[in-house]
Amino acid sequence: MNDSTACPVLLFSYGTLQDKAVQIANFGRELIGHADHMLGYSQSWVEITDAEVLAASGKTHHPIIAPSLNVEDQVAGTVFQITELELAAADAYEVADYKRVSVALASGLKAWVYIQA
């Protein structure tokens, strides 16, 4: 077993990383995941101008989340188990409007997620 698969990581996606075409373009495979959600975050939209990201997603606007003042707010999404190498690919895919942080999900799992930078 090589280092890229030895330590799987969890990635929570509420946006385009849930799309099969985006997964294949970035990871070379379709990811398998399960539903979960983040508490205390709200979703808005960001305009995408990066040509590669536009080509992969086919969308000019992507969802983006930020901490909310309303503790009732929540964001639904999917948790995927990926490799460190795939996490690096996800970092390369996300534009500068996003930053990766570790969060506790409603299920109690801890996962990486991209939020508003």
Secondary structure, 3 states (H helix, E strand, C coil): CCHHHHCCEEEEECCHHHCHHHHHHHHCCCCCEEEEEEECEEEEEEECCCHHHHHHHCCCEEEEEEECCCCCCEEEEEEEEECHHHHHHHHHHCCCCEEEEEEECCCCCEEEEEEEC
